[in-house]
Amino acid sequence: MKNIKVLIADDSGFMRLLISDILSENDGIKVVGAAVDGKDALVKVKELKPDVLLLDMNMGEYDGIYAVKNIMKEAPLPILILSSVGNTNLQPIFDALQEGAVDYLNKPSRGNAKIRLIENELIQKIRSVTRAKPMAVKASTKNTHKHTFDENGKYDLIVIGASTGGPSALEEIIVSLPSNLNVPVVIGQHMPSNFIAPFVKRLNKLSPLNVVVGNKNIEPNPGTIIIAPGTGNMVLKKKRKSVVIDFTERQFKEYNNPSINSIMLSAAEVYGNRTLAVILTGMGKDGVEGMKAIKKAGGYTIAQNEKSSIIYGMPKVAVECGAIDKSIDIKEIGSFLVNCL
């Protein structure tokens, strides 16, 4: 197996050295060079042709956003953000993901030497993003128009699961939904818990719909988008004549906190054939069992297609096991959902 070639871009000489030492200790990973800012990163990417760029965000005039925008135009490759900016302001990271970065990891907030605390996660993410197909997913213009829905619609819930590459894909879907959406949307996105609230805030600005973090006993009402927190495994539960958000102690081997399977299996149980389910870009198999259960219950299942997926992992497994009714490009999923309603 050939080595994964990594280029490190960071304006701190100490950090470049420390990260290089960590990566060099791992079999199968080779550091091929280092860059001091975004402009230097662009030059080195073209010159050294790495498999992955490990990119800091704060690097003076030619920062991480400069690097992502220009590299995606001139020499696209998988970009993994490794930055402390996410400890105080996550908007630059979400912007970088929309411009084409594949994934992100926060540097520990207390001292550069603490980078060793995330060594295992860093190695895992480098290995996973190597398989990614880098692409910018620019969200469409906000849909502020009202839609005429069938009063006797077939569905009462949209449930969506996403992992690596998911934030940009979700933005694309959510901005395309009309302001008078007649069903609730429940989402499981693999994301660190401290990223969820800023992500919800960002989506609220982009959409006329009400985007909230899932909390116990919230009712999924039409026009509300509920995003699972990263602190537990969320479920939908019947409570008298209504449905509410709850949490389960059950652990899921594919992924925990938040588990997509947890949300989707409960949706299949509570909403049955009145469920519209979507599985988006991401590594692994989380959501596949949930999609199978929804299809078996008579709901309609959609997968993001291979061409538009950053990582065609979860959708691919769902398609291969017969859990999917239709595979669609990310640009068309939002309008397709509305037409289903």
C-alpha positions as CSV (number, residue, x, y, z in Angstrom):
1,M,0.0,0.0,0.0
2,K,1.5,3.4,-1.0
3,N,2.0,6.1,1.5
4,I,-0.5,8.9,1.9
5,K,1.5,12.1,1.0
6,V,0.6,15.0,3.3
7,L,1.4,18.7,2.9
8,I,1.2,20.8,6.1
9,A,0.2,24.5,5.9
10,D,0.6,26.4,9.1
11,D,2.2,29.8,9.9
12,S,3.8,28.4,13.2
13,G,7.2,26.8,12.7
14,F,6.8,24.9,16.0
15,M,3.3,23.6,14.9
16,R,4.6,22.5,11.5
17,L,7.4,20.6,13.2
18,L,5.2,19.0,15.9
19,I,2.5,17.9,13.3
20,S,5.2,16.5,11.0
21,D,6.7,14.5,13.9
22,I,3.3,13.1,14.8
23,L,2.4,12.1,11.2
24,S,5.9,10.6,10.5
25,E,5.5,8.2,13.4
26,N,2.5,6.6,11.6
27,D,3.0,3.9,9.0
28,G,1.4,4.7,5.7
29,I,1.7,8.5,6.0
30,K,4.5,10.6,4.6
31,V,4.9,14.3,5.1
32,V,6.2,15.7,1.7
33,G,6.5,19.3,2.7
34,A,5.3,22.4,4.6
35,A,3.9,25.8,3.7
36,V,3.8,29.0,5.7
37,D,0.6,30.5,4.4
38,G,-2.2,30.0,1.9
39,K,-0.2,31.4,-1.1
40,D,2.7,29.1,-0.3
41,A,0.3,26.2,0.1
42,L,-1.0,26.8,-3.5
43,V,2.6,26.8,-4.8
44,K,3.6,23.6,-2.9
45,V,0.4,21.7,-3.8
46,K,1.2,22.2,-7.5
47,E,4.9,21.4,-7.0
48,L,4.7,18.4,-4.6
49,K,1.3,16.9,-5.6
50,P,0.3,15.7,-2.1
51,D,-2.7,13.4,-1.5
52,V,-4.0,15.6,1.4
53,L,-3.4,19.2,2.5
54,L,-3.6,19.7,6.2
55,L,-4.5,23.4,6.5
56,D,-4.5,26.0,9.2
57,M,-7.0,28.9,8.9
58,N,-5.3,31.9,10.5
59,M,-2.2,32.6,8.4
60,G,-2.1,36.4,7.9
61,E,-3.1,37.9,4.5
62,Y,-3.0,34.6,2.6
63,D,-5.2,32.6,5.0
64,G,-6.9,29.2,4.8
65,I,-9.9,30.6,2.8
66,Y,-7.5,32.0,0.2
67,A,-5.8,28.6,0.0
68,V,-9.1,26.6,-0.3
69,K,-10.6,28.9,-3.0
70,N,-7.5,29.0,-5.1
71,I,-6.4,25.4,-4.7
72,M,-10.0,24.2,-5.7
73,K,-9.7,26.3,-8.8
74,E,-6.2,25.4,-9.9
75,A,-5.2,22.1,-8.3
76,P,-8.1,20.4,-6.4
77,L,-7.2,17.8,-3.7
78,P,-8.7,16.7,-0.4
79,I,-8.2,19.5,2.2
80,L,-8.5,18.8,6.0
81,I,-8.8,21.9,8.1
82,L,-6.7,21.7,11.4
83,S,-7.2,25.0,13.2
84,S,-7.8,26.6,16.6
85,V,-10.2,29.1,15.0
86,G,-13.0,26.7,15.6
87,N,-12.6,27.2,19.3
88,T,-13.9,30.7,19.0
89,N,-15.5,31.3,15.6
90,L,-16.7,28.4,13.4
91,Q,-18.0,30.5,10.5
92,P,-14.6,30.5,8.6
93,I,-14.6,26.7,8.9
94,F,-18.1,26.4,7.4
95,D,-17.1,28.8,4.7
96,A,-14.0,26.7,3.9
97,L,-16.2,23.6,3.7
98,Q,-18.5,25.3,1.3
99,E,-15.5,26.3,-0.8
100,G,-14.4,22.7,-1.1
101,A,-12.5,21.6,2.1
102,V,-13.5,18.1,3.0
103,D,-13.4,17.9,6.8
104,Y,-12.2,19.8,9.9
105,L,-10.6,19.2,13.2
106,N,-10.1,21.6,16.1
107,K,-6.7,22.2,17.5
108,P,-6.8,21.9,21.3
109,S,-7.5,25.4,22.7
110,R,-4.8,25.2,25.5
111,G,-1.3,25.3,24.1
112,N,0.2,23.9,20.9
113,A,1.8,20.9,22.6
114,K,-1.7,19.6,23.4
115,I,-2.0,18.6,19.7
116,R,-0.9,15.1,20.8
117,L,-4.4,14.8,22.5
118,I,-6.0,14.5,19.0
119,E,-3.3,12.4,17.4
120,N,-5.6,9.4,16.8
121,E,-8.4,11.4,15.4
122,L,-6.1,13.4,13.2
123,I,-4.6,10.2,11.7
124,Q,-8.1,8.7,11.2
125,K,-9.3,11.8,9.4
126,I,-6.3,12.0,7.1
127,R,-6.9,8.4,6.1
128,S,-10.6,9.0,5.5
129,V,-10.3,12.3,3.5
130,T,-7.8,10.7,1.2
131,R,-10.8,8.8,-0.4
132,A,-12.8,12.1,-0.8
133,K,-13.7,13.7,-4.1
134,P,-13.0,17.4,-3.5
135,M,-15.6,19.8,-4.8
136,A,-17.1,23.1,-3.9
137,V,-20.8,22.9,-3.0
138,K,-22.2,26.5,-3.3
139,A,-25.6,26.7,-1.8
140,S,-28.4,28.0,-4.1
141,T,-30.2,31.2,-3.4
142,K,-32.5,31.2,-0.5
143,N,-36.0,30.0,-1.5
144,T,-38.4,32.6,0.0
145,H,-41.3,31.5,-2.2
146,K,-44.4,29.7,-1.0
147,H,-45.3,26.4,-2.5
148,T,-48.8,25.0,-3.0
149,F,-48.9,21.6,-1.3
150,D,-51.4,18.8,-1.7
151,E,-53.7,18.8,1.3
152,N,-53.8,15.0,1.2
153,G,-50.0,14.6,1.0
154,K,-48.4,11.2,1.4
155,Y,-45.7,12.2,3.9
156,D,-45.5,13.7,7.4
157,L,-41.7,13.8,8.0
158,I,-38.4,14.4,6.2
159,V,-35.5,12.7,7.9
160,I,-31.9,13.3,6.7
161,G,-28.6,11.7,7.7
162,A,-25.1,13.0,6.7
163,S,-21.5,12.7,7.6
164,T,-18.2,13.9,5.9
165,G,-19.2,16.5,3.3
166,G,-22.6,16.9,4.9
167,P,-22.7,20.5,6.1
168,S,-22.4,21.9,2.6
169,A,-24.9,19.3,1.2
170,L,-27.4,20.1,4.0
171,E,-27.1,23.8,3.2
172,E,-27.9,23.1,-0.4
173,I,-31.0,21.2,0.5
174,I,-32.3,23.5,3.3
175,V,-32.0,26.8,1.3
176,S,-34.1,25.2,-1.5
177,L,-37.0,24.3,0.8
178,P,-40.0,26.8,0.6
179,S,-40.9,29.1,3.5
180,N,-44.2,27.3,4.0
181,L,-42.9,23.8,4.2
182,N,-45.8,21.6,5.5
183,V,-43.8,18.9,7.3
184,P,-40.9,18.9,9.9
185,V,-37.4,18.0,9.0
186,V,-35.2,16.0,11.4
187,I,-31.4,15.8,10.7
188,G,-28.5,13.8,12.0
189,Q,-25.2,15.2,11.0
190,H,-21.9,13.7,12.3
191,M,-20.3,16.7,13.9
192,P,-18.6,17.6,17.2
193,S,-21.1,18.8,19.7
194,N,-19.6,22.3,20.0
195,F,-20.1,22.7,16.2
196,I,-23.9,22.1,16.2
197,A,-25.2,25.4,17.7
198,P,-23.1,27.6,15.3
199,F,-24.2,25.4,12.4
200,V,-27.8,25.8,13.4
201,K,-27.3,29.6,13.7
202,R,-25.8,29.6,10.2
203,L,-28.7,27.6,8.7
204,N,-31.2,29.9,10.4
205,K,-29.6,32.9,8.5
206,L,-29.7,31.0,5.2
207,S,-33.3,29.7,5.5
208,P,-36.7,31.3,6.2
209,L,-37.5,28.1,8.1
210,N,-37.0,27.7,11.9
211,V,-33.8,25.7,12.5
212,V,-33.3,24.4,16.1
213,V,-31.1,22.1,18.1
214,G,-33.0,18.9,19.2
215,N,-34.0,19.0,22.8
216,K,-36.1,16.6,24.9
217,N,-39.9,17.0,24.4
218,I,-39.6,19.4,21.4
219,E,-42.5,18.6,18.9
220,P,-41.5,18.3,15.2
221,N,-43.9,20.8,13.7
222,P,-44.3,21.7,10.0
223,G,-41.7,24.3,9.0
224,T,-39.3,23.4,11.7
225,I,-35.8,21.8,11.1
226,I,-34.5,19.9,14.1
227,I,-30.8,19.0,14.1
228,A,-29.6,16.4,16.6
229,P,-27.1,17.6,19.2
230,G,-23.7,15.8,19.4
231,T,-24.3,15.0,23.1
232,G,-26.6,12.0,22.7
233,N,-28.5,9.7,20.3
234,M,-31.8,11.3,19.4
235,V,-35.1,9.5,18.7
236,L,-38.6,10.4,17.7
237,K,-41.2,9.1,20.2
238,K,-45.0,9.0,20.3
239,K,-46.4,10.9,23.3
240,R,-50.2,10.7,23.5
241,K,-51.5,12.2,20.2
242,S,-48.3,14.0,19.3
243,V,-44.6,13.1,18.5
244,V,-41.7,14.5,20.5
245,I,-37.9,14.5,20.5
246,D,-36.3,12.2,23.1
247,F,-32.9,10.5,23.6
248,T,-31.9,6.9,24.1
249,E,-29.2,5.3,26.1
250,R,-28.7,2.7,23.4
251,Q,-25.3,2.6,21.8
252,F,-24.9,2.2,18.0
253,K,-21.8,0.5,16.7
254,E,-21.7,2.5,13.4
255,Y,-21.6,5.9,15.1
256,N,-22.7,7.5,18.4
257,N,-23.7,11.0,19.4
258,P,-25.5,11.6,17.1
259,S,-26.4,8.3,15.5
260,I,-28.3,8.6,12.2
261,N,-29.6,5.0,12.7
262,S,-31.1,6.0,16.0
263,I,-33.1,8.8,14.4
264,M,-34.1,6.9,11.3
265,L,-35.1,3.6,13.1
266,S,-37.4,5.6,15.4
267,A,-38.8,7.5,12.4
268,A,-39.7,4.2,10.7
269,E,-41.4,3.1,13.9
270,V,-43.3,6.4,14.6
271,Y,-44.1,7.7,11.0
272,G,-43.8,4.4,9.0
273,N,-44.9,4.8,5.4
274,R,-45.3,8.6,5.9
275,T,-41.5,9.1,6.1
276,L,-39.3,10.7,3.4
277,A,-35.7,9.7,4.1
278,V,-32.4,11.0,2.7
279,I,-28.9,9.6,3.1
280,L,-26.1,12.0,2.1
281,T,-22.3,12.0,1.6
282,G,-20.2,10.3,4.3
283,M,-17.9,7.5,5.4
284,G,-19.1,4.3,6.9
285,K,-22.5,2.7,7.2
286,D,-24.4,4.9,9.7
287,G,-28.0,5.4,8.5
288,V,-28.1,2.3,6.3
289,E,-30.1,0.2,8.8
290,G,-32.5,3.1,9.4
291,M,-33.0,3.6,5.6
292,K,-33.7,-0.2,5.3
293,A,-36.3,0.1,8.1
294,I,-38.0,3.1,6.5
295,K,-38.2,1.4,3.1
296,K,-39.6,-1.7,4.7
297,A,-42.2,0.4,6.5
298,G,-43.3,1.8,3.1
299,G,-41.6,5.2,3.3
300,Y,-39.7,6.7,0.4
301,T,-35.8,6.6,0.4
302,I,-33.4,8.8,-1.4
303,A,-29.6,8.7,-1.7
304,Q,-27.2,11.4,-2.8
305,N,-25.7,10.1,-6.0
306,E,-22.0,9.2,-6.4
307,K,-21.2,12.2,-8.7
308,S,-22.2,14.8,-6.2
309,S,-21.0,13.1,-3.0
310,I,-17.7,14.2,-1.4
311,I,-17.4,10.6,0.0
312,Y,-19.7,8.1,-1.6
313,G,-19.7,5.7,1.4
314,M,-23.0,5.7,3.3
315,P,-25.1,6.3,0.2
316,K,-23.2,3.5,-1.7
317,V,-23.8,0.9,1.0
318,A,-27.5,1.9,1.2
319,V,-27.9,1.5,-2.5
320,E,-26.0,-1.8,-2.6
321,C,-28.2,-3.3,0.1
322,G,-31.4,-2.4,-1.7
323,A,-32.5,0.3,0.7
324,I,-32.8,3.2,-1.8
325,D,-35.7,4.1,-4.1
326,K,-33.9,6.8,-6.0
327,S,-30.4,8.3,-6.2
328,I,-30.3,12.0,-7.0
329,D,-27.7,14.8,-7.4
330,I,-27.4,17.1,-4.4
331,K,-28.6,20.1,-6.4
332,E,-31.9,18.4,-7.1
333,I,-32.7,16.7,-3.8
334,G,-34.5,19.8,-2.2
335,S,-36.9,20.3,-5.2
336,F,-37.5,16.6,-5.4
337,L,-38.5,16.5,-1.7
338,V,-40.9,19.4,-2.3
339,N,-42.4,17.6,-5.3
340,C,-43.0,14.5,-3.2
341,L,-45.0,16.5,-0.8
